[in-house]
Amino acid sequence: MITSGALVLAGAGAFLLGAIPFSWILARLFCGLDIRTVGSGNVGATNVARSLGYGIGVAALLLDAAKGVAAVLLARYLFGVEAITAQATAGGLAVLGHNFTPFLGFRGGKGVATGAGVLGTLAPLVLLICLGVFTVTVALSRMVALGSVLASAALPPVAWLVDGHPSLIALAFLLAALVIIRHRGNLSRMMSGRENRLGGREKT
């Protein structure tokens, strides 16, 4: 039986897991920098990779994804493997924690890697299809932001077609909205031709 206490524990635990600012921690630990003061100022793996090197960037990416995995597994441990709604809720809270971390004044990342960790645990096939959209887009445009936006836009219909669980579809809409809204600055720069491309110099 799912109790209110267990729900609160899972929700709080998922949010706090997501709120751990690994990009900020790694930048401080290895470079003595506040990641919010370099590059795009975003607390995420892409900014870490561009500003501080791809080694640290990959580490930040994996740790951010691990937060999403851990949040879903926490709910699965507490409520069972069939409790999809509880797991999807925990995953959504982890992404919200990443995007609005209280440890950095509610200024976090964009939720792409953490959302990928959530989806990889809940619906691997959905993640793989959206990852394909991301990969093709980045390969053609060399813009990570564009790949993230298009993969996020594809997420709700892919979740509906491949899985169909109402909670997963609701999660897909939440993740897509969060990622696209958090990329509004990138979208504006794309429109004006100022968006950074992989392999290019940082634009100001």
GIRABEL-V878088 format. One record per pair of residues at least 4 apart in sequence whose ideal C-beta (glycine too) atoms are under 6 Angstrom apart, sorted by the first residue. I is the first residue (numbers start at 1). J is the second residue. D is the distance in Angstrom with one decimal. If there is no record, write none. Layout:
I/J/D
I/J/D
This chain:
2/6/6.0
2/79/5.7
6/78/5.3
9/13/5.9
10/74/6.0
10/75/4.9
10/78/5.2
10/90/5.5
11/93/5.6
13/74/5.4
14/71/3.8
14/90/3.8
14/93/4.2
14/94/4.7
15/93/4.5
15/97/4.1
17/67/5.1
17/70/5.2
17/71/5.0
17/94/5.6
18/67/5.1
18/94/3.4
18/97/2.9
18/98/4.4
18/114/5.8
19/97/3.7
19/101/4.1
19/103/5.8
21/43/5.7
21/101/5.2
21/103/5.6
21/104/5.4
22/60/5.4
22/63/4.0
22/64/5.8
23/35/5.3
23/43/5.1
23/44/5.6
23/48/4.9
23/60/4.5
24/35/5.3
24/43/5.5
25/29/5.9
26/30/5.9
26/56/5.3
26/60/5.4
27/31/5.4
27/33/4.9
27/35/4.0
27/52/6.0
30/56/5.9
31/52/5.4
33/38/5.9
35/43/5.8
36/41/5.2
38/51/4.4
39/47/4.5
39/50/5.4
39/51/3.7
40/47/4.9
42/47/4.4
43/108/5.2
43/109/4.8
44/109/3.5
44/110/5.5
45/57/5.3
45/60/4.0
45/61/3.8
45/64/5.9
45/113/5.6
46/144/5.3
47/51/5.7
48/52/5.3
48/56/5.4
48/57/4.5
48/60/4.6
49/54/4.9
49/57/2.4
52/56/4.9
61/113/5.0
64/113/3.7
64/114/5.1
65/113/4.7
65/116/5.5
65/117/3.6
67/94/5.7
67/114/5.2
68/94/5.2
68/114/4.3
68/117/2.8
68/118/3.8
69/117/4.4
69/121/5.0
71/90/4.6
71/91/5.7
71/94/3.6
72/87/4.9
72/90/5.9
72/91/5.0
72/118/5.7
72/121/4.2
72/122/5.7
75/79/5.8
75/86/4.6
75/87/4.4
75/90/3.8
76/81/5.7
76/87/5.6
79/83/3.6
79/86/4.4
84/88/6.0
84/165/5.4
84/167/5.2
85/167/4.1
87/122/5.9
88/167/4.2
88/168/5.7
88/171/4.2
91/118/3.4
92/171/5.4
92/174/5.1
94/114/5.8
95/111/4.4
95/114/5.1
95/115/5.1
96/100/6.0
98/108/5.3
98/109/5.5
98/111/5.4
98/114/4.4
99/108/4.8
99/111/4.9
99/178/6.0
100/106/4.6
100/108/5.6
101/108/4.1
102/106/6.0
110/179/6.0
110/182/4.0
111/115/5.1
111/178/5.1
111/179/5.6
112/148/4.9
112/179/5.9
115/175/4.5
116/120/5.9
119/123/5.5
119/126/5.7
119/127/4.0
120/124/5.7
120/127/4.8
123/163/5.3
123/168/5.8
125/162/5.4
126/158/5.4
126/159/5.2
126/162/5.2
127/131/5.9
129/158/5.0
130/151/4.4
130/154/5.5
130/155/5.4
130/158/6.0
133/150/5.6
133/151/4.5
133/154/4.9
134/147/4.2
134/151/4.0
137/141/5.8
137/146/5.6
137/147/4.0
137/150/5.0
138/144/5.9
138/147/4.0
141/146/5.1
142/197/4.0
142/198/4.4
143/195/5.6
143/197/5.6
145/183/5.4
145/186/3.6
147/151/6.0
148/179/5.9
149/180/5.6
149/183/5.3
152/176/4.3
152/179/4.0
152/180/5.5
154/158/5.4
155/172/4.6
155/176/4.8
156/172/4.4
156/173/5.1
156/176/5.6
158/162/5.7
159/163/5.5
159/168/5.3
159/169/5.1
159/172/3.8
160/169/5.4
163/168/5.0
177/181/6.0
183/187/5.9
186/195/5.8
189/194/4.3
189/195/4.1
190/195/4.5
194/203/5.3
196/203/5.6
